[in-house]
Amino acid sequence: MKKLLIVSLLLAPHIPAFAEETPISGLVQTRCLITTDTNGVFGNPLPSKLSTASADGGVVPIVRYDVTLADAYVAKVTTPTAFSSSPSLTDSVAWTGTTAVSKTSDAGMSGYEAAKVTYGYTTQFDLTIAGSTWFSSTATAVYGGTKSFPGGSYTAIVVAECIAK
């Protein structure tokens, strides 16, 4: 009997082990909210130029960041490098743009402007204080050096991001 039991154990297929996976889930809500405060509008001071500057008849777009957790986020604002929609253009468009702090809810945020980092068309701000900060972005497009922009509707996008540290 012992021999039969030993042989049957050796010849029997391995008994599989069973396991169960139990998920853990949760919802994380951001503590950084981005809102468009003012939509931008292009002015057309010269036939070859579109600009958001008020001196050129434009309206500067303003984006508000509301942060409820200090020193946890970086604001990245990128000015346009192309039109998202426009009439057909046959020549190149030269873009320039800047982003600056235009208003804050806390006096301590006044250092954001001096500490900003700019690379390419992107400006980055370290949001070290909880509260609201308004960023204004200018954008200028010059068509083909001195060519006139064709008539029609032009749209470009300022991209605002809140990156967790």
Number of C-alpha atoms within 10 A of each C-alpha: 6 7 8 9 10 11 11 11 11 10 9 9 8 8 6 6 5 5 6 5 5 6 5 5 6 5 5 6 7 12 15 23 14 17 12 14 14 13 11 23 20 25 19 18 14 14 14 17 23 23 26 22 21 13 10 16 15 20 20 21 22 22 22 21 23 17 22 16 15 14 14 18 23 17 20 19 24 21 23 23 19 15 13 10 12 15 12 10 11 10 11 13 20 14 18 16 20 17 24 19 21 15 16 17 14 12 9 11 19 15 13 19 16 10 11 16 13 15 8 10 17 18 20 23 22 21 25 17 20 21 17 19 23 19 23 20 24 23 27 23 24 20 20 16 12 11 15 13 24 15 10 9 9 15 13 18 16 23 12 21 17 21 14 12 9
